[in-house]
Amino acid sequence: MHSRTPPPSILPPGTDAADAPDAPDAPDAPAGSTARVVGVEAPARLHLGFLDPAGTLGRPFGSIGLTVDAPQTRLSLRAATRAEAAAGRAGVSADPGVPEAEVERAARHLHTLRQRSGRHEPALHLTLHACLPAHAGLGSGTQLALAVGRAFCRWHGLDLPSATLAAWLGRGLRSGVGIAGFDAGGLLLDGGPLADGSPAPLLSRIAVPEGWRVLVVTDPSSRGLSGDAERAALASLPPLSREQAAAICHETLMRLLPGFAGAGFGVAAAGLTAIQDVLGGHFAPAQDGEPYTSPAVGRLMRWLRSAAAVPGEGPAAGSPADPPGAGIGQTSWGPTAFALLPSAARAQALIGAAQAAGQIAPGLQWRIATPLNRGARVSERLAARWSADPARCVA
């Protein structure tokens, strides 16, 4: 059901629920009074690769992931007023720019949470302020589901783990790094989903060194595989061999994880690129024979890989202290790709050199993201109520 509702103000980042005064919910309060608002900010997740998608030892998948500070999913939850409920405006609304599909998906999550928890009262109103782009390799589905679930639990005082919320809402069926990213952030390694269908257990979580950055590049005109198309693509591919899976695990345990843990950027970047080379070749038949879903993104990433490998001075050198190299690859089915780099200066120098060389195709979008060593932020505050203004809503 569609109607018009007001967009609430955006929650300030980092607000601690302990600092917010307790207040009763006031679903019938007039405009100008205060209302309790629960907010959630959830980070993007880069999927850096599977360990063994074919399950050569009897257990498939196992995932590597990394959380970054932007883009984000942001939402807030409050009690609906009696007038909103009577007018059919309780439900989910969105700020401008949030796709209708995300509003409908959030509404389904809210309905499922009510059914599974038995908490149907009071009527609640959820507002989506921003959402990760769907089917872009950034974990949008899991982050939205967990953000809605965590806001619902905070509102009702329910102490449920994220793994339970993910199971209720149909997330984490293959990879557990989105769930772990929501909870803790950092560089993440999971052991693949369990035989009973439970989400994959987290095996390792390492904080990313403070100065490292990730150049994130995407093509809004392209979409990664999902749903039935993803399942069909996976079924059509030949199994990743045991030797290839062993090579990925070797790179993960002896270069990627140790590099993040202190062995150095060059070690981590070399391991990450090697993992992506194996997986890019494996998944290429489902991507028109290429390791990247978007040809424009692929051309840029190949140029960045070559430019980053050159030591010494030059337009792409960055800081003199920065080691050469980059951890290059595609997150999930794309179209988003990434370059792990040793510093913001190196990232800015590389993207500047790519622009000067005409390597960034029209329409591509890029950002220099900071790896995030924490999970989602949940906050609580009192906000002034408002009178009705237009916005989309699904009840």
C-alpha positions in Angstrom: 0.0 0.0 0.0 1.4 3.4 -1.0 0.9 6.6 0.8 2.7 9.8 1.8 4.7 10.2 5.0 7.3 12.6 6.4 11.1 11.8 6.3 12.5 12.0 9.8 15.8 13.7 10.5 19.0 11.6 10.0 20.5 10.2 13.1 23.9 11.6 14.1 26.7 9.1 13.5 28.1 7.4 16.7 25.3 8.4 19.0 25.4 6.0 21.9 22.1 4.6 23.2 23.4 5.0 26.7 23.4 8.7 26.2 19.8 8.9 25.1 17.3 9.6 27.9 14.6 7.0 28.5 11.2 8.1 27.3 7.8 6.4 26.8 6.7 5.7 23.3 3.9 8.1 22.3 2.1 6.9 19.3 -0.7 9.4 19.8 1.4 12.4 20.6 0.7 15.6 18.7 3.2 17.2 16.4 5.9 19.0 18.3 6.2 16.4 21.0 9.1 13.9 21.1 9.3 10.4 19.9 11.9 7.6 20.5 13.9 6.8 17.3 16.2 3.9 16.9 18.8 4.2 14.1 21.2 1.8 12.3 24.1 2.5 10.0 25.4 -0.6 8.3 28.7 -0.7 6.3 29.4 -2.0 2.8 31.0 -5.5 2.5 33.5 -6.4 -0.2 33.5 -10.2 -0.9 37.1 -11.0 -1.7 36.6 -14.6 -2.7 35.5 -18.1 -1.9 38.0 -20.7 -0.6 36.4 -23.8 -2.1 33.1 -23.1 -4.0 33.0 -26.7 -5.2 33.4 -28.3 -1.8 36.2 -30.6 -2.7 36.5 -31.8 0.9 32.7 -32.1 1.3 32.0 -28.6 2.6 31.5 -25.8 0.0 32.4 -22.1 0.0 34.2 -20.5 2.9 34.5 -16.7 2.3 36.9 -13.8 2.7 35.4 -10.4 3.2 36.4 -6.8 4.1 34.1 -4.0 5.4 34.5 -0.4 4.2 33.1 2.9 5.5 31.2 3.9 2.4 28.6 3.6 0.9 26.2 2.7 3.7 22.7 1.5 4.5 21.1 3.9 7.0 17.6 3.7 8.5 15.5 4.7 11.5 12.6 3.2 13.3 9.9 4.8 15.4 6.4 4.2 16.6 3.7 5.1 14.1 1.2 7.6 15.3 -2.5 6.7 15.5 -3.2 9.0 12.6 -0.6 7.4 10.5 -1.9 3.9 11.3 -5.5 5.0 10.6 -4.4 6.6 7.3 -2.4 3.5 6.2 0.9 5.3 6.6 2.4 2.9 9.1 5.1 0.7 7.4 8.2 1.7 5.5 9.0 5.0 3.8 12.1 6.3 2.1 14.1 9.4 1.6 14.5 10.6 -2.0 16.9 8.5 -4.1 16.1 5.1 -2.3 14.8 2.6 -4.9 11.2 1.4 -4.5 12.5 -2.2 -4.5 14.4 -1.6 -1.3 11.3 -0.1 0.4 9.4 -3.2 -0.5 12.1 -5.5 0.6 12.4 -3.7 4.0 8.6 -4.0 4.4 8.8 -7.8 3.9 11.6 -8.0 6.5 9.5 -6.0 9.0 6.5 -8.3 8.4 8.7 -11.4 8.9 10.2 -10.1 12.1 6.7 -9.4 13.5 5.6 -13.0 12.6 8.8 -14.7 13.9 9.0 -12.7 17.1 5.3 -12.4 17.9 5.8 -8.7 18.5 3.0 -7.0 16.6 2.5 -3.9 18.7 3.0 -1.1 18.6 2.7 -0.3 15.0 6.1 0.8 13.8 7.3 3.1 11.1 10.7 2.5 9.4 12.4 5.0 7.2 15.2 4.2 4.8 17.6 7.1 4.5 20.2 5.4 2.2 20.7 1.9 0.8 23.7 0.2 -0.7 23.2 -0.3 -4.4 21.6 -3.7 -5.1 23.4 -6.4 -7.2 26.7 -4.4 -7.1 28.8 -6.8 -5.0 28.5 -4.7 -1.8 26.3 -7.0 0.3 23.2 -4.8 0.1 20.7 -7.6 0.8 22.3 -8.8 4.0 23.1 -5.3 5.3 19.5 -4.2 4.8 18.1 -7.3 6.4 20.3 -7.1 9.5 19.8 -3.3 9.8 16.0 -3.7 9.9 16.4 -6.7 12.2 18.7 -5.0 14.6 16.5 -1.8 14.8 13.5 -4.0 15.4 15.3 -5.9 18.2 16.5 -2.7 19.9 13.0 -1.3 19.8 11.5 -4.3 21.4 14.4 -5.1 23.8 15.1 -8.5 22.1 18.6 -9.9 22.5 18.9 -11.9 19.3 22.3 -12.7 17.6 22.7 -11.5 14.0 23.0 -15.1 12.8 19.4 -15.7 14.0 18.1 -12.6 12.3 19.9 -13.6 9.1 18.3 -17.1 9.2 14.9 -15.6 9.8 15.3 -13.2 6.9 16.9 -15.7 4.4 20.5 -14.3 4.4 23.9 -15.9 4.9 23.1 -19.0 2.9 26.5 -19.2 1.3 28.7 -16.6 2.9 29.0 -15.5 6.5 31.2 -12.4 6.0 28.3 -10.1 5.5 26.9 -11.1 8.9 30.4 -10.8 10.6 30.9 -7.5 8.8 27.7 -6.1 10.3 28.8 -7.3 13.7 32.5 -6.6 13.8 34.0 -5.2 10.6 37.7 -5.8 9.6 39.2 -8.5 7.4 37.0 -11.6 7.8 37.3 -15.3 7.1 34.5 -17.8 7.5 34.4 -21.6 7.2 31.4 -22.1 4.9 27.8 -22.7 5.9 27.1 -25.6 8.3 25.4 -28.8 7.4 22.2 -27.8 9.3 21.9 -24.6 7.3 23.3 -22.4 9.9 25.4 -19.4 8.7 29.1 -19.9 8.2 31.2 -19.7 11.4 33.7 -16.9 11.7 37.2 -18.3 11.7 39.3 -15.1 11.7 38.8 -11.4 12.2 41.8 -9.1 11.7 41.9 -5.3 12.1 43.0 -3.6 8.9 46.1 -1.4 9.4 45.0 2.2 9.9 46.5 3.8 6.8 45.4 1.4 4.2 42.7 2.4 1.7 40.5 0.7 -0.9 39.8 2.3 -4.3 36.3 1.1 -5.1 35.1 1.3 -8.7 31.7 0.5 -10.1 29.6 0.7 -13.3 26.0 1.7 -12.6 25.0 0.5 -16.0 25.9 -3.1 -15.2 24.5 -5.5 -12.6 26.0 -8.6 -10.9 24.2 -11.9 -11.0 21.7 -12.7 -8.2 18.8 -15.1 -7.5 17.9 -17.6 -10.1 20.5 -16.2 -12.6 23.3 -16.7 -10.0 22.2 -20.2 -9.2 22.1 -21.1 -12.9 25.5 -19.6 -13.4 27.0 -21.6 -10.5 25.4 -24.8 -11.8 26.8 -24.2 -15.3 30.4 -23.8 -14.3 32.8 -26.7 -14.0 33.9 -27.3 -10.4 36.8 -25.4 -9.1 39.6 -28.0 -8.8 41.0 -29.2 -5.6 44.4 -27.9 -6.6 42.9 -24.4 -7.3 41.1 -24.5 -3.9 44.3 -25.5 -2.2 46.1 -22.6 -3.9 43.5 -20.1 -2.6 43.7 -21.5 0.9 47.6 -21.4 0.7 47.5 -17.7 -0.4 44.9 -16.9 2.3 46.8 -18.5 5.2 50.3 -17.6 4.3 50.1 -14.2 2.6 46.6 -12.5 2.9 46.0 -13.0 6.6 49.6 -12.6 7.7 49.9 -9.4 5.6 47.0 -7.8 7.3 48.3 -9.1 10.7 51.7 -7.5 10.4 53.8 -9.1 7.6 53.2 -6.0 5.5 51.1 -4.5 2.7 53.0 -6.1 -0.1 52.5 -9.6 1.2 48.7 -9.0 1.7 48.3 -7.4 -1.8 50.1 -10.2 -3.5 48.0 -12.8 -1.8 44.8 -11.0 -2.5 45.6 -10.5 -6.2 46.6 -14.2 -6.6 43.3 -15.3 -5.0 41.4 -13.1 -7.4 43.3 -14.3 -10.4 42.3 -17.9 -9.7 38.6 -17.0 -9.0 38.4 -14.5 -11.9 39.5 -17.2 -14.3 37.0 -19.7 -12.8 34.0 -17.4 -13.0 34.9 -15.8 -16.3 32.6 -18.2 -18.4 29.6 -16.8 -16.6 30.8 -13.2 -17.3 31.2 -13.3 -21.0 34.7 -14.8 -20.7 36.1 -12.0 -18.5 37.1 -11.8 -14.9 35.1 -8.6 -14.5 31.3 -8.2 -15.1 31.8 -4.7 -16.6 34.2 -4.4 -19.5 34.9 -0.8 -18.6 35.7 -1.6 -15.0 37.9 -4.5 -16.2 39.9 -2.2 -18.5 40.5 0.3 -15.6 41.5 -2.4 -13.1 44.0 -3.9 -15.5 45.5 -0.4 -16.0 45.6 0.2 -12.3 47.3 -3.1 -11.6 50.1 -2.3 -14.1 50.5 1.2 -12.9 50.6 0.2 -9.2 53.3 -2.4 -9.8 55.8 0.3 -10.9 58.0 1.4 -8.0 59.7 4.8 -7.6 58.5 8.2 -8.6 55.9 9.2 -11.2 52.3 10.4 -11.4 51.0 7.3 -9.7 53.6 6.8 -7.1 51.9 8.4 -4.1 54.0 8.8 -0.9 57.7 7.8 -1.2 57.2 5.4 1.7 54.4 3.5 0.0 55.4 0.0 -1.3 54.5 -0.8 -4.9 51.6 -3.1 -5.8 47.9 -3.4 -5.2 45.4 -6.0 -4.2 43.2 -6.1 -7.3 39.9 -7.9 -8.0 36.1 -7.9 -8.3 33.8 -8.2 -5.3 31.3 -11.0 -5.7 29.6 -10.9 -9.1 30.5 -7.3 -9.6 30.1 -4.9 -11.3 32.1 -3.4 -8.4 35.9 -3.9 -8.3 38.5 -2.9 -5.8 42.2 -2.0 -5.4 43.6 -2.4 -1.9 46.3 0.3 -1.5 48.8 1.2 1.2 47.7 4.8 1.7 45.2 7.5 0.7 48.0 9.3 -1.1 48.7 6.3 -3.2 45.0 5.8 -4.0 44.6 9.5 -5.0 47.8 9.4 -7.1 46.6 6.3 -9.0 43.2 7.6 -9.7 44.6 10.9 -10.8 47.0 9.2 -13.1 44.1 7.1 -14.5 42.1 10.2 -15.2 45.0 11.9 -16.9 45.6 8.8 -19.1 41.9 8.7 -20.1 41.4 5.3 -18.5 38.2 6.1 -16.6 35.3 5.5 -19.0 32.3 7.8 -18.9 29.7 6.7 -16.3 32.1 4.8 -14.1 31.9 5.8 -10.4 34.8 5.6 -7.9 35.6 6.4 -4.3 38.5 6.0 -2.0 37.1 4.1 0.9 38.5 3.5 4.4 38.5 -0.1 5.7 36.2 -0.3 8.7 37.3 -2.0 11.9 33.9 -2.0 13.5 30.5 -3.2 12.6 27.2 -1.4 12.3 26.3 1.5 14.6 23.0 1.3 16.5 21.8 4.5 18.1 18.8 5.7 20.0 17.5 9.3 20.5 14.5 11.4 21.1 13.3 13.4 18.1 10.6 16.0 17.6 7.5 14.8 15.9 6.5 16.4 12.6 3.5 17.1 10.5 2.9 15.2 7.3 5.1 15.9 4.3 5.3 13.8 1.1 7.4 10.6 0.9 6.9 7.1 -0.4 5.6 4.4 1.9 4.8 0.7 1.8 2.6 -0.6 4.6 
